[in-house]
Amino acid sequence: MIDETTRSLLDSLPRSDRYDLSVVRDPANELHALAIVIDGQTHLPGIGYESPEQFEFDREQIASYLLTRKQSCGGCGSCRCG
């Protein structure tokens, strides 16, 4: 299960009906940073992993959370507010 800090970082991202998740090497801190492509724009929410394998463990949970998170307007799911 993803923690509150991760949820908070993900909640700051724009909403969409499709998210492409991956990790990119961050040489500044020797971690793999979560990269999320939303509507053609890459976002780095500030979530790091020690290895790509560690990310794979969270990938499905993060993808599911992004699609099902409550909207700031109440969460009806019929809009793309944010």
N, C-alpha and C positions, 0 to 999 in steps of 0.2 A: 504494500500500500504506500502511495506517495505521501510525504509529510506535508504539514501546513506551510512550511517555507516554500517548498516546491510548488504547491498549489497557488500560493500568493504570486510567485513569479510567473506562473502560467496564466493566471487571471489577468495579468497586465497586457497580454497579447491580444491582437485583434481577433475577432471571431470569423470563422469561415466554415464551409461544409467539408473542407479537405485540408489536411495537414501532412506535409512530408517531413519526417523526422530523420535525423542523422547526427553524427558527431564529427567535429572537425578538430584537428590537433591545435592546441593553444600553446605555442612555445614559451609564452611569457610565464606560465605557471606549470608547465609540463603536464597538463591535464588534457582531456578530450572534452570539448565544450559542446553542449547540446545545441544543434542548429535546427530551426523549424522554418520551413518555407510555407508562407501563407500568401496566396494569390500572387505568386511570383517574386515575393520579397522575402529575403532571409532575415530571420530574427535570432538573436543570441540572448536568451533570457537570463543568462548568468548561472546556469546549472552545469557543473563539471563532473567528469568521471575519470577514474584512474586508468580505465581501459575500455575499449569498445565493447568487450564482453559484459562489463558492468552495466553499460547503457542498454544492451540487449535485454537484460533482466527487467528493466523499467519501461522499455519501448511500448509495449501493449497497454500498460496502465496509463502512461502519459497520453497516448493517442486516444484512449477511451475517455480520459478526463477532459481533454480538449473538446471532444465532441459533445459531451454530456454536461459540462459545467453550466451552472446557472447564469443566465443573462443578467446584467445589471438592472434590467427593467422588470424582472420578476421571473424570468426563465420559461416563458411559454414555448420558446423554441421556434416561433414563426417569423422572427426577425433576425437581423444581423446587427443589432445595436452593440455598442461597446465603447 
